[in-house]
Amino acid sequence: MQPRMYRFLILLALLAIRPSFLFASHILGGEITYKYIGNDSFLVTNTFYRDCNSSQSITAVPFTNTLPGTSGNYNVNTTVILTKDITPVTAGAQSRCANSSSSFPFGEQMIVMTGKFKTDPTICDYTISQSLCCLGGIITTGASGDNLYIESDLNICEAGYHSSPVFDFDPLMMVCVNSCVSLYQNVIANNGDSIVYSIVSPLSDVNTPIAFIAGYSDSTPLIYSGTDPAAPFKLPYCLGFHLNNQTGEIQFKASKTDATVICIKADQWHKNSSGIYKDVGSITREVSLNIIDCPTNHPPIITGINGQTSFSITACIGNTISFLIKAFDLDPPDTN
C-alpha cells in the first residue's frame, strides 16, 4: 500500500493555559524542532523568546497541543522544561529578567516546552505549527501586537523517520547601530543531510505575512548601510544586507535604531539511494532584533580567515587545518 501524500497541520494550539502569559505584547520570537524517539513517535520542542520588561507571568504550564490524527484531533500535554535568561550582558551586570529595576533596560528570556506525538505511517507530510499572541510592543517596523505564527515541516516517506536540524546558537536579538554585524543562525543537521537557508516572511497566521511599514520588508527588515543590499560586505563599511544560504550567516550594518522582525528558514535535503536530493523537512526561527544606540562602547571587530574578509574555509575530513583570526577593539581601555 502506498502512503497517502496528505499534508496535515499539527496545530500546537494553546489551550488550558494562563492567559496572562499569552495575551500581551511581549513575545520576541520562537522556533519548533522535532526529534524521532522511536515507535513512529516524535518529541517536539517549542522554544519561545520573551521580553522581560513585560509584567506577564511565564509559568504557562501545562498547555494543550492539538494534533490531527487519522480520525480527528487529539490533545497532547506539553510541559515547560527550561527557562533561561539569554540577555547579552557583561559580567556583573543584570538584565531585566534577573532584576526588573536593573539600570540595563533590556531582558530576553528563553522558554522551552516539549510534547510528544505519534505519526501514522500511511501519511507522509506533517506541518507542526504554533500561534501565540502577541509580538512585542517594542517593534517599530510593523507587526507590533500581531500574532506570532511559526511552523516546521516533516516528511517521513522520502528519508524515513528522522530528526529535524537544530539551531546551534541562541539567537542574538540585540545589536548596536552603525556596527558591522554577523548574525549566525546556522543549524546542525543529522545523517549528513544538506541545509539550505532562506529569509522568509514572518507570519501572523497560516499563509498570512505580517505587514511591514514602508521602507522595510521580509528580505530587508532594517535600514542597512548603503543603498544596494547586494553591495560587498567589507570592513569597515559593511554595506548591504546579506544572507549566506549555505551557512545561515546574516551580515549588515544597521544605520538606524529600530526594533524589527527577522525569520530564517532552514530546509533539510536528503540524498536518497538513487543519488537524488529530496526535501525532507524544514524549520524556521523568527526573532525580534533590537537595534540600539551603544554610545559608550564599540563591539570588537573580528576579521575573517587569516585576517581576510572570508569567514569560511574548506577542508577534507581527517586533515588538520590552522588559520588566524584577528580582533580589534576601538575602545583603548578595553582588552581583546
N, C-alpha and C positions, 0 to 999 in steps of 0.2 A: 504494500500500500504506500503510495507516495504521500509525503507530508503535505498538508494543505498550506499554501502560501498566503496565510492570513496575517494581517497586521493588527495586533491587539494593543490597546493602550492600557498600560499599567498605571492607573491613576493613584498616586500616593496622596489621597485626599486627606485633609486634616479634619478629623472628626474627634469628638470627645476630648478636647484639649482645653487648656486655659486660654480664653480669648485674649487676655492681656498680653500674651506673647505674640499673637499673630496679627492683631488688628491695630497696628500703629506703624508709623513710617520709620522703621529702624532696621530693615533688612538691607544688608550690604551686598549680598550675593549668595551663590551656592553652587553645588555640583552633586551629581549622583554617579556612583560606581557600583559594580556588582562583581561578586566572586563565586565561582562554581564550587559547591561544597559536597557534591555527590548526590546520588539518588534523584537526578533530574531537578535538583534544587539549587537556589542561588541565595547568597547573603547580599542584600542591598544596603549600601552605606550612603546616607544622605548627609551631606556636610553643608552647613549654613553659616553665614557670617553676619554678625550683629553689631550695630552701633551702640556702644556702651553709654553714650550720652542720653539714650532713652531710659526712662524710668521703668520700662516694662520688665516684667519677670521673665527669666529664661528657664524656669522649671516647668517646661511644657511636656511632661511625660505623665502617663503614656499618651500617645495619639494613635489613631487608626488609619491604616492604609487600605485603600480599596483596590483590589486586583481582579481583573476579569478572568475567570476560569472558563473551561469549555462549556459550562452550563450556567454562566452568570457571574456576578460579582461576589467576592468574599473578602472578609476583613483580615488584616494582618496586624498584630500589635507590634509597634516599633518603640524602641527604648533609647533614650539618651545615654550614650556610653562615655562621652567626653565633653567637657567644656574647657576651653583654653584661651588665655589672653595672647593674641598674636600681634599686638601693637608694637611697632618698631621704635622702642625707646632705649635710651642709653642706660648703662649700668647705674643703679642707684635711683633712677627716675621711676615715677609711677604713671601708669596710664589711667584713664577714666574708668577702665574696667577694675583696676585694683583700688582706686580711690576716686570716688565721684567728685571730690573737690580738688583734685590734683591741678597744679598750675599748668600742666601739659593738657591742652584742651581736647585730646582725641583718645578714643578707645575702641579697639576692634576685637571681637570675641568670636572664636570658632566653636560651633556646636555640632557634634557628630551623633547621628542616630542610625540604628541598624534594625533591619527586619528581614525575614526570610519569605520566599515564595517558591512554589513548585511549578515547573513548566509541564506542558502537555507535549510529549514527543511527536505528536502529529501536527504540531503548529510550529512554523519556522521563525516568525518575526514577532518581536515584542518591543514596545516602547514603554520605558519606565519614566514617569513624569511626576512633577510636583508643582503645585501652585501655592504661593504664600503671599499674604498681604502684610506689609507693603514696602516698596523700595524707600530708601532713606530720604528724609526731607532735606538733606544736605545737597542733593543732586541739583545742579544748575543748568544742565544741558537738555532737560526734558525728562519725563518719566518719574519725577518725584511723586511718590504716593501711588504709583502703579503697582500692579501685582508683579511678583517675580515668578516666572514660569520657566522651569528647566526640565530637560529630558535627556535620556540616554537610550540608545538602540541596541538590541541584541538579536543576532541570528544564530540559531543552533543547528542549522542544516548545512551551511557551507563549510564550517570548520568544526562541527561537533560542539560539545559543551566546553566552554572556555570562559575565562575571566576577562573583564574589561581592563584597559590600561588604567593606571592610577597616576595622579599628579605627583611629581617628585618634590614639590615645594609648596609650603603655604603661600597663598597669594600675597604679593606686596600691594597694598591698597593706599599707599601714601608716598608721594614723591615731591621733590622740590621743583618749583617753577624755574625755568631758564637753566636747568641742569640736564646733561646728557644722561639718558635713562635706558637701561636694558632690562626689560621685564622677562623673566624666564617662566614660561608656562608649560614646560616640557613634561611628558608623561613617561612612565615605564611600562612597556608592553610585555606580553608573555609569548612564549613559543617562537621568538624571533620574528614576530609579525612586524609589518611596516606601519608607520604612523604618518598621516598627512594632516597638517594643521591648517585651519582657516579661521578668519574672523567672520562671525555670523551676526545676524540681527538679534539683539536681546528681545525676548518675548514677554508679553503680559498674559498671554493665553495661547492655546493651540493655534499655530499659524497666524498669530497676531503680533507683529513687531511693535515695540514701543515707538513713540513719536519723539524724535529729536527736534530741538528748536533749530531755526535757520542758522546755517554755518557749521552744523555738526551732523554726523551720520554714523551708521554702524561701522563703516570702513575707516572713517576719520573722526573718532569720537572726542577729539580735543583739538585745540589750536596749537599747531606744531610750528617749529621754526622753519622759515622758508615758505614758498608758495606751491611747490611741487611735492606731493607725497612720495614720489619715486626718486627725489634728489639724493645723492650719495650721503650716507651717514658717516661722516668723518669728523674726528675731533679737531678743533674744539667747537665746530659749527653745528654738527649733528643735525643736519637738515632732514626734512621729510618725516614720514610715518611708515614704518617698515615691519612686516611680519616675515620671518623665515619659516616657510611651510614645511621644512624638514626638521626643525628643532623647536618650533614654538616660541622663539625669542621675538619680542616686540621691542623696537628701538624708536626713540623720538626725543625731542627736547621741547617740552611744552612752553609756550611763550605767554600763557595767560593762566592765572589761578582759576580753578574750576573744580567741580565735582561731577564726574561723568560715569558712564557705564560701558564696560567692555565685555564682550562674550566671545570666547575662543572655543572652537570645536576640534576634537581630535578623532579622526576616522581611522579605524583599525582594518588593515588589509592583510589577508592570509593567503599564502601561496598553496594551492591545492596540489593533489598528486599529479595533475597534468601540467603543472608549472604556471597556472593562471592565477593571478591575484583576484581575490574576491573580498568585497567589503562585508565584514562580519560583525560590525558594531561601531558605535561611536559614543563619546561622552562630551559634554560641554561644561565649561566653567564660566559663570557670569560673576563679575566683581564690580563694585563701585571703586573708582580711582579718585582719590582726593589729591588735587594738585595745589600745594600750599606754598606760601612765601616763607623762605628759610633765610632771613636776613643776617643771622649771626654765624652761619656755618655753611660751608660748601661741601658736598659729598666728595670723597676722593674720586679721582679719575683713574680708571683702570684700562690699560691697553689690551689689545688682542694678543694673539700668539706671537711671542718673540718681539714684543713692542710694536707690532703692526696693527692694522685695522681688522684683520680677520679673526673671528672668535671660534673657528672650527678647525679641526685637524683630522686627517685621515691616516689610519694605521692598520696594519694587519694583525689578526689575532695571534697572540703569543709573542709579539715583538715588544721590546722595551722602547719607549719614547721619552724624550725630555724636551721641555721648552721653558721659556722665560716669560713672565707676565710682570709688567711694571705698573706701579701705582704712584700717583702724585696727589698731594694734598695742598690745596690753595690757601689753607689757613696755617700760617707759620707755627703757631704754638702747638698745633696738633702733631701727633706721631702717626706714621704709616704702619 
